[in-house]
Amino acid sequence: MLGQLGAMELLLILVIVLLVFGVDRVGKLGRELGEGVRGFREGIESEGADAAAETREGIESEGSEAEA
């Protein structure tokens, strides 16, 4: 039965991964994973900024139509 992983289990998994893939390849994979996460966050933030700008434009245009 799979339960929560403790510190010793995580350390053992890390050692096995290092033995299988090697330090260079694990470092490269970590770096690529970090760049992917960073790109994802930037994409989410830019989509949120675009949506907020569209919402503001919509509210402003509705306000000007109501005045007319």
Secondary structure, DSSP 8 states (H G I E B T S, - for coil): ------HHHHHHHHHHHHHHH-HHHHHHHHHHHHHHHHHHHHHHHHHHHHHHHHHHHHHHHHHHHHH-
